[in-house]
Amino acid sequence: MKIEDVVCSFCGCLCDDLVVEVDGKKVVNVENGCTLANEKFMGDHRLETPIRRTGNGWEKISYEEAIAETAAILLDADRPLLYGWSGTFGEAQSVGVHLAEILGAVIDNTSTVCHGPSILAIQEVGHPGCTLGQVRNRADVVVYWGANPIDAHPRHMSRYTTYCDGFFLKDAFKDRKVIVVDVRETESSNVADEFVRVNPGGDYAVLSALRAIVRGKRDIIPPNVEGVSREQLFRVADICIAAKFGAIFFGLGLTMSPGKNKNIRNAIELTQELSRHTKFTISPMRGHWNVYGSNEVFTWITGYPYAVDFARGIAFYNPGETTSVDILRRGECDACLVVASDPGAHFPRACAEHLARIPTVQIDPHVNVTTHLARIQIPVGVAGIDAEGTAYRMDGVPLRTRRLYKGDYPDDQEVLRKIYEIVREAKG
């Protein structure tokens, strides 16, 4: 059976034009998807049953045992941490927030180690953004700053920027200018009209120089700014000012380099300066397919987008104190529930070591690095394949990921709801 208009649940693009062929309980073919989508839909390396660590390895256990033991671990903890959430759908994330509240736990999502600085900057100066559809149809200048979409978001250029025609750009490949700013050459820089090579950590200075040029202060620009010549800065600024509609997309190369949220604030203020001359927008290149959704859901319920601490009985938010890396580095939490993410592969070593010392439970379909740190792992259905729910695209547009077939696994929401019910009953 062929199913059309399938939403891909891999990256923040949430491409919604896939054609997927299903044979029983197996995906046998994917059309229109990138290589990453093909691997996600056709990969068959799932964990078969819940597992629990023993002295000599692992043992298989039932879902009832795994859920009951997970609830007991969380109830016994004085300061539990609920981390992840970017790889599951909004309905499950909502249950997670309520679970954290009743436990008095900290709940944090993967923004803490990716676009958390973007959120902090947006809280300070706002977000002059737009949908990807507006970029596709209107943008004649596109800037990728600290991002490599060809590798990380393989269809971003073909669906929304470089290679796609828009309503107001009938021959976009010729009419659209693409600028890539990065510290090294990448696959994306090779197809750019202008490649700006910045010294590592020099983004803030280059953004400041461009802001000065846009404001008409060309005479104060030195001959070289963090590896970028004055002439190239003038050229880039002129391209942006001459645009009918411009769009800046920035990635972790900007959020995780020295300056962090101040880099993003500077980029947003550059966008605002350019908007005095033309129309310009800016958007983060969100990585996981529903990390934007986790920020949305957390904010609806708690008022805060990530790093929410319920220890006081009310929601408290202080990045740097209530963020997962800081809590783990201080050895503060005494139990952890990891949902739909892999902190063992991405957190600093000290954090991974603490996860291995405390009772850690992972809810995830696949064996990953965090599996080797966990006491229990509970496999679940994969959203967009044998589970379904709401996700948010990188531009904030909600999309429904459909279930392609009825599988043998419960979904995240079902498992979390059962844990929540046990905890709520125990709490009275």
C-alpha positions in Angstrom: 0.0 0.0 0.0 1.3 3.4 -1.0 0.6 6.3 1.4 1.0 9.9 0.0 1.7 13.2 1.7 3.5 11.6 4.6 5.3 13.9 7.1 8.9 12.9 7.7 9.8 12.9 11.4 13.6 13.3 11.2 14.7 17.0 11.1 13.0 20.3 11.7 12.0 20.6 8.0 9.2 18.1 8.6 8.9 17.5 4.8 5.3 16.6 4.1 5.4 15.3 0.6 6.8 11.8 1.1 5.3 8.8 -0.6 5.7 5.7 1.6 5.1 2.1 0.6 4.0 -0.2 3.4 3.9 -4.0 3.4 2.1 -5.2 6.5 4.1 -3.8 9.4 7.2 -2.8 7.4 8.1 0.2 5.3 9.6 -1.1 2.1 10.1 2.1 0.0 10.2 5.8 0.4 9.9 8.4 -2.4 10.9 12.1 -2.2 12.8 11.5 1.1 16.4 12.4 1.7 18.9 9.7 2.8 18.2 10.5 6.4 14.5 10.0 5.9 15.0 6.7 4.1 17.1 5.4 7.0 14.5 6.5 9.6 11.6 5.0 7.7 13.3 1.8 6.6 15.6 1.2 9.5 14.6 -2.0 11.4 17.1 -1.9 14.4 14.5 -1.4 17.1 14.7 -2.8 20.6 12.2 -5.6 20.8 11.1 -5.5 24.5 11.8 -3.5 27.6 15.2 -4.4 29.2 16.6 -4.0 32.7 20.3 -4.0 33.7 21.5 -7.0 35.8 24.8 -7.8 37.3 25.9 -9.7 34.2 24.2 -7.7 31.4 20.5 -7.2 30.5 17.3 -9.1 31.0 14.0 -8.8 29.2 11.1 -7.6 31.2 7.4 -6.8 30.5 6.0 -3.3 29.9 4.1 -3.5 33.2 7.3 -4.3 35.1 9.3 -1.5 33.4 6.6 1.1 33.9 6.1 0.1 37.6 9.8 0.2 38.3 10.2 3.5 36.5 7.4 5.1 38.6 9.0 3.7 41.7 12.4 5.2 40.8 10.9 8.6 40.2 8.8 8.5 43.4 11.9 7.5 45.4 14.0 10.4 44.0 14.4 13.7 45.8 15.4 15.7 42.7 14.5 13.8 39.5 15.3 15.1 36.1 13.1 14.5 33.0 15.1 15.2 29.9 14.8 15.0 26.1 11.4 15.4 24.4 12.6 16.6 21.0 12.0 13.2 19.3 8.4 12.7 20.4 5.0 14.4 19.7 3.3 17.2 21.5 0.7 15.1 23.3 3.4 13.0 25.0 5.3 16.2 25.9 2.2 17.5 27.6 2.0 14.4 29.8 5.7 14.8 30.6 5.2 18.3 31.9 2.3 17.3 34.1 4.4 14.3 35.4 7.3 16.7 36.2 4.9 19.0 38.1 3.4 16.3 40.3 6.9 15.0 41.1 8.4 18.4 41.8 11.0 17.5 39.2 13.1 19.5 36.6 12.0 19.0 33.0 14.3 20.1 30.2 14.5 19.5 26.5 17.3 19.3 24.0 17.2 23.1 23.4 19.5 23.3 26.4 22.4 22.1 24.2 21.3 23.5 20.9 19.1 26.5 20.4 18.6 27.5 24.0 20.8 30.6 23.3 18.4 31.5 20.4 15.5 31.4 22.8 17.3 33.7 25.3 18.1 36.2 22.6 14.5 36.1 21.3 13.2 36.8 24.8 15.4 39.9 24.9 14.8 41.5 21.5 12.0 39.5 19.7 11.9 37.4 16.6 11.3 38.9 13.2 10.5 35.6 11.6 8.2 34.1 9.0 7.1 30.8 7.6 9.2 28.7 5.3 6.5 29.2 2.7 7.1 32.9 2.7 10.8 32.4 2.2 10.2 30.0 -0.7 7.8 32.4 -2.5 9.5 35.7 -1.8 13.1 35.6 -0.7 15.7 36.7 -3.3 18.5 36.7 -0.8 19.1 33.8 1.7 21.9 33.8 4.3 23.0 30.6 6.1 25.1 31.5 9.1 26.8 28.7 11.0 24.6 26.1 9.3 25.3 23.4 6.8 21.8 22.5 5.5 23.1 20.1 2.8 24.3 17.7 5.5 22.0 18.5 8.4 18.7 19.4 6.6 19.2 17.9 3.2 16.0 19.1 1.6 15.9 22.6 3.0 17.5 24.1 0.0 15.5 22.2 -2.5 12.1 22.8 -0.8 12.5 26.4 0.5 15.6 28.3 -0.9 18.3 27.6 -3.4 16.7 25.1 -5.8 13.0 25.9 -5.6 10.9 28.4 -7.6 8.5 30.5 -5.7 5.3 32.4 -6.5 7.3 35.7 -6.9 10.5 34.0 -8.2 9.8 32.0 -11.3 13.5 31.4 -12.0 14.7 31.3 -8.4 18.0 29.5 -9.1 19.2 32.4 -11.1 17.4 35.2 -9.3 18.1 34.2 -5.7 21.5 35.0 -4.1 22.7 32.6 -1.4 25.3 33.7 1.1 27.0 31.1 3.5 28.9 32.3 6.6 31.0 29.6 8.3 34.4 28.9 9.8 35.3 26.3 7.1 34.2 25.3 3.7 31.2 22.9 3.6 29.0 21.3 1.1 26.6 24.2 1.4 29.4 26.9 0.9 30.3 25.2 -2.3 27.0 26.1 -3.9 26.8 29.6 -2.4 27.1 32.8 -4.5 29.1 34.3 -1.7 31.1 32.4 1.0 32.2 34.4 4.0 34.9 32.6 6.0 35.0 33.8 9.6 37.6 33.0 12.2 36.3 30.6 14.9 34.6 32.7 17.6 34.5 35.8 15.4 30.8 35.9 14.5 29.9 38.6 16.9 32.5 41.0 15.5 31.4 40.3 11.9 27.8 40.8 12.7 28.6 44.1 14.4 30.6 45.2 11.4 27.7 44.4 9.1 25.3 46.3 11.4 27.6 49.4 11.2 27.8 49.2 7.4 24.0 49.0 7.1 23.7 52.0 9.4 26.0 54.0 7.0 29.2 53.8 9.1 31.4 52.3 6.5 34.3 54.6 7.4 34.8 53.0 10.8 35.3 49.4 9.4 38.9 48.2 9.7 40.6 46.5 6.7 39.9 43.0 8.2 37.3 41.8 10.7 37.9 38.3 12.1 39.3 37.0 8.8 36.8 38.8 6.6 38.0 41.6 4.4 36.4 45.0 4.5 35.6 44.7 0.7 33.7 41.5 1.2 31.7 42.9 4.2 30.7 45.9 2.0 29.7 43.5 -0.8 27.6 41.3 1.5 25.9 44.3 3.1 25.1 45.7 -0.3 23.5 42.4 -1.5 21.3 42.3 1.6 20.3 46.0 1.4 19.4 45.5 -2.3 17.2 42.5 -1.6 13.4 42.6 -2.1 13.0 40.0 0.6 15.8 38.5 2.6 16.0 35.6 5.0 18.7 34.6 7.5 18.9 31.0 8.8 21.4 30.3 11.6 22.6 27.1 13.1 24.6 25.7 16.0 27.7 27.3 14.5 26.3 30.6 15.9 24.5 29.4 19.1 27.3 27.2 20.4 30.3 29.4 19.6 31.7 32.1 22.0 29.0 34.7 22.5 26.1 32.3 22.4 22.9 34.2 22.9 24.6 37.5 22.3 25.6 36.3 18.9 21.9 35.6 18.2 20.8 39.0 19.6 23.3 40.7 17.3 22.0 38.7 14.3 18.4 39.6 15.2 19.4 43.3 15.5 21.1 43.1 12.1 17.9 41.7 10.7 16.0 44.7 12.3 18.6 47.1 10.8 18.1 45.6 7.3 14.4 45.9 7.7 14.8 49.7 7.8 15.8 49.4 4.1 13.9 46.3 2.9 12.1 43.2 4.2 14.3 40.8 6.2 13.6 37.9 8.5 15.6 35.5 10.6 15.0 31.9 11.8 16.9 29.2 13.6 17.7 25.9 11.8 16.1 23.6 14.4 17.5 20.1 14.3 15.3 17.4 15.9 11.9 17.1 14.2 9.9 18.3 17.2 12.3 20.3 19.3 10.3 23.4 18.5 7.2 21.6 19.7 8.8 20.9 23.0 9.4 24.6 23.5 5.8 25.4 22.5 4.3 22.8 24.8 6.5 23.7 27.8 5.6 27.4 27.3 1.9 26.8 27.0 1.8 24.9 30.3 4.5 26.4 32.4 5.3 29.8 30.8 8.8 28.8 30.1 10.3 27.0 27.0 12.9 24.7 28.7 14.8 24.1 31.9 11.7 24.3 34.1 12.1 23.4 37.8 9.0 22.5 39.8 10.9 21.9 43.1 9.2 25.0 44.6 5.8 23.7 43.8 5.5 26.3 40.9 7.4 26.6 37.7 10.8 28.2 38.0 13.2 29.0 35.1 16.8 30.0 35.3 19.1 28.7 32.5 22.6 28.0 33.9 21.0 26.8 37.1 18.0 24.7 36.1 19.5 23.4 32.8 20.2 19.7 32.5 24.0 19.9 31.9 24.4 22.1 35.0 22.3 19.9 37.2 24.1 16.8 36.1 27.6 18.4 36.3 26.8 19.4 39.9 25.7 15.9 40.7 22.4 17.3 41.9 19.7 15.0 40.5 19.3 11.5 41.9 17.2 10.0 39.1 16.7 10.7 35.5 14.0 9.9 32.9 15.3 10.3 29.3 12.6 10.5 26.7 13.2 10.5 22.9 16.8 11.7 23.0 20.4 10.5 23.5 22.2 12.7 26.1 24.9 10.0 26.5 26.1 10.8 23.0 26.0 14.6 23.4 26.5 15.7 27.0 29.9 16.4 28.6 31.7 13.4 30.1 31.0 14.5 33.7 27.3 14.5 32.9 27.3 11.1 31.3 29.2 9.7 34.3 26.6 11.0 36.7 23.8 9.5 34.5 25.6 6.1 34.9 25.8 6.5 38.7 22.1 7.3 39.3 19.0 5.2 38.2 18.4 6.4 34.7 15.4 5.2 32.6 15.2 5.7 28.8 12.1 5.7 26.7 13.3 5.3 23.2 12.8 2.8 20.3 16.5 2.2 19.6 19.6 1.2 21.4 21.9 4.2 21.6 24.8 5.5 23.8 22.4 6.4 26.6 21.3 2.7 26.7 24.7 1.8 28.2 24.2 4.4 31.0 20.6 3.4 31.8 19.1 0.9 34.3 15.9 0.4 32.2 15.0 1.1 28.6 11.4 1.0 27.3 11.0 0.8 23.5 8.0 2.6 22.0 6.5 3.3 18.6 8.1 5.8 16.2 6.1 8.9 15.6 5.2 9.2 11.9 5.5 5.4 11.4 3.6 3.4 13.9 2.7 6.3 16.3 1.1 9.6 15.6 0.8 13.1 17.1 1.4 16.8 16.6 4.8 18.3 15.7 6.0 21.8 15.0 8.2 22.6 12.0 11.3 24.8 12.5 9.2 27.9 11.6 6.5 27.1 14.2 3.9 25.7 11.8 2.1 22.7 13.5 1.8 19.5 11.4 0.2 16.1 12.2 2.4 13.1 11.9 0.2 10.2 10.8 0.5 6.5 11.8 1.3 4.4 8.7 0.3 1.1 10.2 -0.7 -0.3 13.6 2.5 -1.7 15.2 3.2 -3.8 18.2 4.6 -1.1 20.4 2.8 1.4 22.7 3.6 5.1 21.9 5.3 7.6 24.2 2.1 9.1 25.4 0.6 5.7 26.5 3.7 4.8 28.5 4.1 8.2 30.1 0.4 8.3 31.0 0.7 5.0 32.8 3.7 6.2 34.7 1.8 9.4 35.6 -1.2 7.5 36.8 0.9 5.4 39.2 2.7 8.5 40.5 -0.5 10.5 40.9 -2.1 7.7 42.9 1.0 7.4 45.1 1.0 11.1 45.7 -2.6 11.0 46.7 
